[in-house]
Amino acid sequence: MKFIYKILLVGLFVVGSIVYTNGQEFKIVVNSSNPVSSLTKKQVSNYFLKKTTKWSNSTIVQPVDLGSRSSVRANFSKNIHKKSIGQVRAFWQQSVFSGKASPPPEMQNDNAVVYYVKTHKGAIGYVSKNANTNGVKTITIK
């Protein structure tokens, strides 16, 4: 009987972990000079997919991604774009082939994303929810 309880307990832990990781595990950051303080998911998606190319102050938007193997990127793509990383990559392949746009640069970690955003006036990026974001502005998602 104790064995069955242990299995159930492990099962609940696994299910709880899955539910937890399906939540928002990232935060959106912009250059500290950017006047924006909140965006909708649709606006964020449009900036990252380069469907919207300028901020309200006419500064060119410069999105930056984490690497394609990043779990934070997977969570971002699912929550913001409503697509898998593979689907987003397919979007970019089609955009590049048609000459419309090229994908954002990919950084290896949160620190590199924060540095990029800090040093590029129109930059927008995302980092893990516990990342150090000193020097950039964290915005809220409406």
C-alpha positions in Angstrom: 0.0 0.0 0.0 2.9 2.4 0.8 4.3 1.7 -2.6 1.1 2.8 -4.3 1.1 6.0 -2.3 4.7 6.7 -3.4 3.8 6.2 -7.0 0.8 8.5 -6.7 2.9 11.1 -4.9 5.6 11.0 -7.7 2.8 11.2 -10.3 1.3 14.3 -8.7 4.8 15.9 -8.5 5.4 15.2 -12.2 1.9 16.6 -13.2 2.4 19.6 -11.0 5.8 20.3 -12.6 4.3 20.1 -16.1 1.5 22.5 -15.1 4.0 24.9 -13.6 6.3 24.9 -16.7 3.4 25.7 -18.9 3.1 29.0 -17.2 5.0 32.2 -18.1 8.6 31.4 -17.3 10.0 34.5 -18.9 9.9 38.3 -18.7 10.0 40.8 -21.6 12.8 43.4 -21.5 13.4 46.5 -23.6 16.1 49.2 -23.7 15.8 51.5 -20.8 15.2 54.5 -23.1 12.0 52.9 -24.5 8.9 54.7 -23.3 6.7 51.6 -23.4 5.8 50.0 -20.1 3.3 47.3 -21.1 2.3 45.4 -24.3 -0.2 42.8 -25.3 0.9 39.4 -26.4 -0.1 40.2 -29.9 2.1 43.3 -29.9 5.1 41.4 -28.6 4.6 38.7 -31.2 4.4 41.3 -34.0 7.6 42.9 -32.8 9.4 39.5 -32.7 8.1 38.4 -36.1 8.9 41.8 -37.5 5.3 42.4 -38.5 5.6 45.7 -36.6 9.0 47.3 -37.3 8.9 50.6 -35.4 8.2 51.6 -31.8 5.7 54.4 -31.2 8.6 56.9 -31.1 9.7 55.7 -34.6 12.8 53.8 -33.3 13.4 50.7 -35.3 12.5 47.5 -33.3 15.4 45.1 -32.8 14.2 41.8 -31.4 16.6 39.3 -30.0 15.9 35.6 -29.3 17.5 33.0 -27.1 18.9 29.9 -28.8 16.5 27.3 -30.3 17.3 24.7 -27.6 16.3 27.1 -24.8 13.4 26.0 -22.7 12.7 29.7 -22.1 12.4 30.2 -25.8 10.0 27.3 -26.1 7.9 28.7 -23.4 8.0 32.2 -25.0 7.1 30.8 -28.4 4.2 28.9 -27.0 2.8 31.7 -24.8 3.4 34.7 -27.2 3.3 33.3 -30.7 1.0 30.3 -29.9 3.5 28.2 -32.0 6.3 25.8 -31.4 9.9 26.8 -32.0 9.8 24.7 -35.2 6.8 26.6 -36.5 8.5 29.9 -35.8 11.6 28.7 -37.6 9.4 27.7 -40.6 7.9 31.2 -40.6 11.4 32.7 -40.7 12.6 30.3 -43.5 9.6 31.4 -45.6 10.3 35.1 -44.8 14.0 34.8 -45.7 13.2 32.9 -48.9 10.6 35.5 -50.0 13.0 38.4 -49.1 10.7 39.9 -46.5 12.8 39.7 -43.4 15.5 37.9 -41.5 15.1 36.3 -38.1 16.3 38.1 -34.9 19.8 37.3 -33.7 20.0 34.4 -31.3 21.9 34.7 -28.0 23.3 31.9 -25.9 22.0 33.0 -22.5 20.1 35.6 -20.5 23.1 37.7 -19.9 23.8 38.1 -23.6 20.2 39.0 -24.2 20.3 41.7 -21.5 23.6 43.1 -22.9 22.1 43.2 -26.4 19.0 45.0 -25.2 21.0 47.4 -23.1 23.2 48.4 -26.0 20.6 48.6 -28.8 18.1 51.5 -28.4 15.2 49.7 -30.2 15.8 46.3 -28.7 13.3 43.9 -27.2 14.1 40.5 -25.7 13.0 37.9 -23.2 14.8 36.2 -20.4 14.1 33.7 -17.7 11.9 35.1 -15.0 14.7 35.0 -12.4 17.3 36.6 -14.7 19.2 39.7 -13.6 17.8 42.6 -15.7 19.8 45.5 -14.3 20.3 48.1 -17.0 17.2 47.3 -19.0 13.4 47.8 -18.5 11.1 44.9 -17.7 7.7 45.4 -19.2 4.3 43.9 -18.3 2.2 41.8 -20.6 -1.5 42.8 -20.7 
